[in-house]
Structures are given as structure tokens and as C-alpha cells.
Amino acid sequence: MSSNYKAQLNQLVSSGGFHKDQADKFRSILETILQLDNEGLVEGLKAVVESVVHENVSLVISRQILSEISCYLPKLNDELGKLICRFVITFINTK
């Protein structure tokens, strides 16, 4: 499963396309990842963040997807939420 969504994210980042189509595809992948168990969820969310912050992805799409991730964080246990938040902040700060 892991390599499947990672391959989809890589293809999506490199393919470009219309913003609405690209945002819908990111959302679809995100919904799949949000159904994974704890370890898979963390790795999947990290992969999504790395993909949407890529320079080939529109800022509009990046903001939308990051916003959706942030809305999901309160549903996680505290440890997972902190882990993902730290990763996102650290990763975005490097950009």
C-alpha cells in the first residue's frame, strides 16, 4: 500500500495539470491515507506534505491540502498529532 500512494503522489507532482483536477487527486490520496493505521498514517501524511510543498505544486493546492490535514489533526491521539505537526513545521521551514 505504501509504495502505491507514494507512486501516485510522485506522478501527480510531476504531471501538473489543471488545479481543480490536481487538488481532487491529492484529496483522494489523502482520504486513502487517513484510513491507515498509526504507522502508515504518519508515513502517509509525511509523504503528502512532502508532495504538496513541492515547487511543482501550486500554492493554492498546497494550502488547501495542508488545511485539510490540519483539520484532521485533532482527531488523532496527542503523540501522533505532535509528531505530524513537528514534521510539517520543520519541513515547511526548510522551504
QUIHU-V276095 format. One line per field, one symbol per residue. ss: DSSP state (@ for helix, = for strand, . for the rest). phi: phi as a letter, one per 30 degrees, with the letter a starting at -180 (. if undefined). psi: psi as a letter, one per 30 degrees, with the letter a starting at -180 (. if undefined). Layout:
ss = ???
phi = ???
psi = ???
This chain:
ss = .@@@@@@@@@@@@@@...@@@@@@@@@@@@@@@....@@@@@@@@@@@@@@@......@@@@@@@@@@@@@@@....@@@@@@@@@@@@@@@@@.
phi = .edddddddddddddijdedddddddddddddddcddedddddddddddeddddddcedddeddddddddddeddddeddedededddddddddd
psi = eefeeeeeeeeeeffbakeeeeeeeeeeeeeeefflleeeeeeeeeeeeeeffkffkkeeeeeeeeeeeeffefflleeeeeeeeeeeeeeeff.
